[in-house]
Each structure stands twice: as structure tokens, then as C-alpha cells.
């Protein structure tokens, strides 16, 4: 850091980090003066939005990336809790010009190298992990997940929800999940599962598909952390997963992801107990008859992966003597396991295609 940077930052940075949250609070005050019939973008909103865009550009000049990201999270909290909750302005929120103001805030993240920040500062990563979960538990997002937010404005909230999930998803790679770390997050994890369950019939609709596959992928990542499994069970994750792989009309990709989550849960002793108390083995055998056996000669990679994860999961929740009927495919499965082990060993993080 040069002497000029050191001299300028104490006066410039504190003010700038306060400016953007302050401007969003000003925007809130302007919007609160609106009535239900005043849904246009007026001059006051336009001026405030332009000031926000300018300040967002200035923010990228700060020397501390952690400080920039802290401003982003603080401002996002104001935007979600104090602006998007203003009922009389929801038509304004769907205005493209208004959304561009929000996009200018989000573009700040693209200038940061969060991976290196988290890798070099695990304490900051853990703090941000919980701050992001707090954002995900915001009243507006909870209303959205509960189906109480107007449908016409849901796409915007959906993007914000996935954005925050993305923050958490990235951090998980750089922190060690300890026992009870997710205990306070059980309610929001359960809400995410309920949302998936309620919307699963819209899997083939492009926008909904993208949201669902993102959320269920996130659930899979959480369940992949062995110490998180008791909290996932408390959130009724195992119940939902068993329900989903029992259904005949769900898309194969949905069931593939569900099977991966089931396997992750089964790696924990409490997971095995929870699954077996819910008739897991019979449900898996039903899945085998319905999905795997009719496609046992299918060389598609998707079916090969499904068969592999099925066998791995079944071996975790059952006794060896209960698996005799699957001995015919054992050689093929062992070959797949060996290849998966090789692929994982050659990767930087010892993970490959969902295995590790």
C-alpha cells in the first residue's frame, strides 16, 4: 500500500461505506410517500437511483475487499427488509429501471475475489456465513418461500434468494462445519425444503426449474457436510427426500439429486437411524424396480450415476445379507467406484461429480 493510499483511505472509506446504505434508506423514505395509485418512477426516485449507481462505482475503488462486501450485505439487508416490504410500491419493483439500481449494487461482488478472502480469513468466512443465513431468513424471503408474496413479483425475490444461497454455498467450501453450526438455521432449511416440495410439479418451467435445481443443489451441499446431518434431519430433509424418490412422476434429474442427498444423510449414524425408521430400504428397493432395473443396460452416464449412488446408499442403510440380489452388478459398481476415487484424487479439492 502506498503512502498516498494510506493517507486517503481513513477519510474516504468510512464515509463511502456509509453512503450507499444511507442512499437506500433515502430511497425507502421516498417510496413510503407513494400511494397504491402512484406506481411510476418519478424524478425523486430517479435521482436517488442515479446517486446509488454512482456510489456503487466508487465503492469498487476501496482498498479492503472485506469492507466492500460488508457494505453489500448491509445494503442488501436494507433493500430486502425495508424496501421490498413496502406494499404500495410493488409495481415499481418490477420496473426495469428500478431493477437496474439493484443490479448496480450486485455488480460490486464481481470485482471481489471472495474465494481468496475466505481461504485466507476463515474467521471472516464464518461470520459472513451466518450473516448470509440471517439474510436468507428475512421476513420478505420467508413470505416468498411460504407463497405469500405476489406471483408477479416473485421472480425478483427468487433471484435474491438464490443470490444469498450462492454466498453461503461458496463459503461452505472454506469453513469446517461443526456440530450444531446449523442448529439455528433449521427453520429456514425446512422452509426451503417445503418450497421445493410445493413447486416440484413446475420443474419443467424454465425459470422455476433454475430456482429449484439451485436450491436442491444447495441442500445437497449442506447434507454433504457430515456434521450438519442431525440438523438436516431435524429440518425433515430425510422425510422429504424419501417422499420424492417414491414418486413416479418426478423428473429423473430431480430424483438423481434427491438420491445424492439421501446418500449424504446415510453417511451419518443418526441419518441411518432416521432413514430406517421411515422405511428407507423398501423405498429404495421400489426405486430400483421402477427406475434402475428397466434401464440397467442403458449406458447413459446419468443412469450409471444413479445406479452407483443407489448401491452406495443401500449398503449404508442395510446389512450385507440384505444385498445379495445386487451381487450381479457388483463388478460394474466397483469399477465405477474406482474411477470416482481416481477422479477425486486428481482434483484440487478431492471432489468430482458430487463424490469425494
C-alpha positions in Angstrom: 0.0 0.0 0.0 1.4 3.4 -1.0 1.7 6.4 1.4 -0.9 8.2 -0.6 -3.4 5.3 -0.3 -2.8 5.1 3.4 -3.4 8.8 3.9 -6.6 8.9 1.8 -8.3 5.8 3.0 -9.1 6.8 6.6 -11.2 9.8 5.4 -12.6 8.4 2.2 -13.5 4.8 3.1 -15.6 5.3 6.2 -17.8 7.9 4.5 -18.2 5.9 1.3 -19.2 2.8 3.2 -22.0 4.7 4.9 -23.1 6.5 1.7 -24.7 3.5 -0.1 -26.8 2.2 2.9 -27.8 5.8 3.5 -28.9 6.3 -0.1 -31.0 3.1 0.1 -32.6 4.4 3.3 -33.4 7.7 1.4 -34.9 5.6 -1.3 -37.1 3.8 1.2 -38.3 7.2 2.6 -39.2 8.4 -0.9 -41.1 5.1 -1.6 -43.0 5.3 1.7 -44.6 8.6 0.4 -46.1 6.8 -2.5 -49.7 5.6 -2.6 -51.1 2.5 -4.3 -52.1 4.6 -7.4 -48.6 6.1 -7.7 -46.6 3.4 -9.2 -44.4 5.4 -11.7 -40.7 6.2 -11.4 -40.8 9.9 -10.5 -37.9 12.4 -10.5 -37.0 11.8 -6.9 -36.7 8.1 -7.3 -34.7 8.6 -10.5 -32.3 11.0 -8.8 -31.8 8.7 -5.8 -31.3 5.7 -8.1 -28.7 7.6 -10.1 -26.8 8.5 -6.9 -26.8 4.9 -5.9 -25.3 3.8 -9.2 -22.6 6.4 -8.9 -21.7 5.4 -5.4 -21.6 1.8 -6.3 -19.0 2.5 -8.9 -17.0 4.5 -6.3 -17.2 1.7 -3.8 -15.1 -0.6 -6.1 -12.2 1.7 -5.5 -11.9 0.9 -1.8 -8.7 -1.0 -0.7 -10.3 -3.6 1.5 -12.5 -6.2 -0.3 -14.0 -7.3 3.1 -15.2 -3.8 3.7 -16.8 -3.7 0.3 -18.6 -7.0 0.8 -19.7 -5.8 4.3 -21.4 -2.8 2.6 -23.0 -5.1 0.1 -24.5 -7.3 2.8 -25.6 -4.4 4.9 -27.3 -2.7 1.9 -28.9 -5.9 0.8 -30.4 -6.2 4.2 -32.0 -2.8 3.9 -33.2 -3.5 0.4 -34.9 -6.8 1.4 -36.3 -5.8 4.8 -37.1 -2.2 4.4 -37.8 -1.6 0.7 -39.2 -4.7 -0.8 -41.7 -4.9 2.1 -43.4 -1.6 1.1 -46.7 -3.0 -0.2 -47.8 0.1 -2.2 -44.6 0.1 -4.3 -44.6 -3.5 -5.6 -45.4 -2.4 -9.2 -42.3 -0.1 -9.0 -40.2 -3.1 -8.0 -41.0 -4.8 -11.3 -39.9 -1.7 -13.3 -36.7 -2.4 -15.3 -35.2 1.0 -14.5 -35.7 0.3 -10.8 -34.2 -3.2 -11.1 -31.1 -1.7 -12.7 -30.4 0.2 -9.5 -30.4 -3.1 -7.6 -28.2 -4.7 -10.3 -25.6 -1.9 -9.9 -25.3 -3.0 -6.2 -24.9 -6.6 -7.1 -22.3 -5.9 -9.7 -19.9 -4.9 -6.9 -19.4 -8.6 -6.0 -18.0 -9.3 -9.4 -15.0 -7.0 -8.6 -14.1 -9.0 -5.5 -12.1 -12.3 -5.2 -14.1 -13.8 -2.4 -12.5 -17.2 -2.7 -9.1 -15.9 -1.7 -10.6 -13.8 1.1 -12.4 -16.8 2.6 -9.3 -19.0 2.2 -7.0 -16.6 3.9 -9.5 -15.4 6.5 -11.6 -18.3 7.8 -13.0 -16.2 10.7 -14.4 -13.7 8.3 -15.8 -16.6 6.2 -17.6 -18.0 9.2 -19.0 -14.6 10.2 -20.2 -14.0 6.6 -21.7 -17.5 6.6 -24.1 -16.6 9.5 -24.8 -13.1 8.2 -25.9 -14.6 4.9 -28.1 -17.1 6.6 -29.7 -14.2 8.5 -30.4 -12.5 5.2 -32.0 -15.7 3.9 -34.2 -15.7 7.0 -35.5 -12.2 6.2 -39.3 -11.7 6.6 -39.7 -10.9 2.9 -37.9 -14.1 1.8 -39.8 -16.1 4.3 -43.1 -14.7 2.8 -41.8 -15.7 -0.6 -40.9 -19.2 0.4 -44.3 -19.6 2.1 -46.1 -18.5 -1.1 -47.3 -15.2 0.5 -45.5 -12.9 -1.9 -47.4 -11.8 -5.1 -46.7 -14.1 -8.0 -45.9 -11.2 -10.4 -43.0 -10.1 -8.2 -41.8 -13.5 -7.2 -39.1 -13.8 -9.9 -37.2 -10.8 -8.4 -37.3 -12.3 -4.9 -36.4 -15.7 -6.3 -33.2 -14.2 -7.8 -32.3 -12.5 -4.5 -32.9 -15.8 -2.6 -30.6 -17.7 -5.0 -28.1 -14.9 -4.8 -27.8 -15.3 -1.0 -27.8 -19.1 -1.2 -24.9 -18.6 -3.6 -23.0 -16.6 -1.0 -23.5 -19.4 1.6 -22.7 -22.1 -1.0 -19.3 -20.6 -1.7 -18.4 -20.1 1.9 -19.1 -23.8 2.8 -16.0 -24.7 0.7 -13.8 -22.7 3.1 -15.1 -23.4 6.6 -15.4 -26.5 8.7 -19.0 -27.2 9.7 -19.0 -28.1 13.3 -21.7 -29.8 15.5 -24.7 -27.6 15.9 -23.4 -24.9 13.5 -26.7 -25.2 11.6 -29.0 -25.6 14.6 -30.4 -22.1 14.4 -30.8 -22.5 10.6 -33.2 -25.5 10.8 -36.3 -23.3 10.3 -35.1 -21.7 7.1 -33.7 -25.1 5.7 -37.1 -26.6 6.4 -38.8 -23.7 4.5 -36.5 -24.3 1.5 -37.5 -28.0 1.5 -41.2 -27.1 1.8 -40.8 -24.7 -1.1 -39.2 -27.4 -3.3 -42.0 -29.8 -2.4 -44.7 -27.3 -3.2 -43.1 -26.2 -6.5 -41.8 -29.5 -7.8 -44.6 -30.0 -10.3 -43.3 -26.9 -12.1 -39.9 -28.5 -12.6 -40.1 -28.2 -16.4 -40.9 -24.5 -16.4 -37.6 -22.8 -17.2 -37.5 -20.1 -14.6 -38.8 -22.4 -11.8 -36.5 -25.2 -12.9 -33.5 -23.0 -12.5 -34.6 -21.9 -9.0 -35.4 -25.5 -7.9 -32.3 -27.0 -9.1 -30.2 -24.3 -7.4 -32.0 -24.8 -4.1 -31.9 -28.6 -4.1 -28.2 -28.4 -5.1 -27.6 -26.2 -2.1 -29.5 -28.7 0.2 -27.2 -31.4 -1.2 -24.1 -29.4 -0.4 -25.4 -28.8 3.2 -26.1 -32.6 3.6 -22.7 -33.4 2.3 -21.2 -31.9 5.5 -21.5 -34.9 7.8 -21.7 -32.8 11.0 -24.8 -31.0 9.6 -26.8 -34.2 9.1 -28.6 -34.1 12.6 -29.8 -30.5 11.8 -30.9 -31.7 8.3 -32.9 -34.5 9.9 -34.5 -32.0 12.3 -35.5 -29.9 9.2 -37.3 -33.0 7.9 -34.9 -33.4 5.0 -34.9 -37.2 5.1 -38.7 -37.3 5.1 -38.9 -35.1 2.0 -36.2 -37.0 0.2 -37.9 -40.4 0.8 -41.2 -38.9 -0.4 -39.6 -37.6 -3.6 -37.8 -40.8 -4.6 -41.1 -42.6 -4.0 -42.9 -40.6 -6.6 -43.3 -41.9 -10.1 -43.9 -38.7 -11.9 -40.9 -36.7 -10.9 -38.2 -35.8 -13.4 -35.1 -38.1 -13.3 -32.8 -35.2 -12.7 -34.8 -34.3 -9.6 -34.6 -37.8 -8.3 -30.9 -38.0 -9.1 -30.2 -35.0 -6.8 -32.6 -36.4 -4.2 -30.6 -39.7 -4.2 -27.4 -37.9 -3.7 -28.9 -36.1 -0.6 -30.1 -39.5 0.7 -26.6 -40.9 0.3 -25.1 -38.0 2.2 -27.6 -38.4 5.1 -26.9 -42.1 5.2 -23.2 -41.5 5.9 -24.1 -40.4 9.4 -25.2 -42.8 12.1 -28.2 -40.6 13.1 -29.0 -40.4 9.4 -29.2 -44.2 9.1 -31.4 -44.4 12.1 -33.8 -41.7 10.8 -33.9 -43.3 7.3 -34.5 -46.8 8.5 -37.3 -45.6 10.9 -39.0 -44.3 7.7 -38.9 -47.5 5.6 -35.9 -46.3 3.6 -34.8 -49.8 2.4 -38.2 -50.7 0.9 -38.4 -47.2 -0.7 -35.0 -47.7 -2.2 -36.0 -51.2 -3.5 -39.1 -49.7 -5.0 -36.9 -47.0 -6.7 -34.7 -49.8 -8.0 -37.6 -51.7 -9.6 -39.1 -48.6 -11.1 -36.1 -46.7 -12.3 -32.9 -48.7 -12.2 -33.8 -52.2 -13.5 -35.7 -51.0 -16.6 -32.5 -49.1 -17.5 -29.8 -51.5 -16.3 -28.5 -51.9 -19.9 -28.7 -48.2 -20.6 -25.1 -46.8 -21.0 -26.2 -43.2 -20.4 -23.9 -41.6 -17.7 -27.0 -40.4 -15.8 -28.3 -43.9 -15.2 -24.8 -45.2 -14.4 -24.5 -42.5 -11.7 -28.0 -43.2 -10.3 -27.2 -46.9 -10.0 -23.9 -46.2 -8.3 -25.4 -43.8 -5.7 -28.3 -46.2 -5.2 -25.9 -49.1 -4.4 -23.7 -46.9 -2.1 -26.8 -45.7 -0.2 -28.3 -49.1 0.1 -25.1 -50.5 1.5 -25.1 -47.8 4.2 -28.6 -48.4 5.4 -28.8 -52.2 5.2 -26.9 -55.3 6.3 -24.7 -57.2 3.8 -27.0 -60.2 3.8 -29.8 -57.9 2.6 -27.9 -57.0 -0.5 -27.5 -60.5 -2.1 -29.8 -59.7 -5.0 -27.4 -56.9 -6.2 -24.3 -59.0 -6.4 -24.7 -59.4 -10.2 -23.9 -55.7 -10.7 -21.2 -55.6 -8.1 -18.2 -55.7 -10.6 -19.6 -52.8 -12.6 -20.3 -50.8 -9.4 -16.7 -51.4 -8.1 -15.3 -50.2 -11.4 -17.3 -47.0 -11.1 -16.2 -46.5 -7.5 -12.6 -47.0 -8.5 -12.9 -44.4 -11.3 -14.7 -42.0 -8.9 -11.8 -42.4 -6.5 -9.2 -41.7 -9.2 -11.1 -38.6 -10.4 -11.4 -37.3 -6.9 -7.7 -37.9 -6.2 -6.8 -35.9 -9.3 -8.9 -32.9 -8.4 -7.7 -29.9 -6.3 -10.4 -30.3 -3.6 -10.6 -34.1 -3.7 -14.1 -33.9 -5.2 -15.5 -34.9 -8.6 -19.1 -35.0 -9.9 -20.6 -34.9 -6.4 -18.3 -37.6 -5.0 -15.3 -37.1 -2.6 
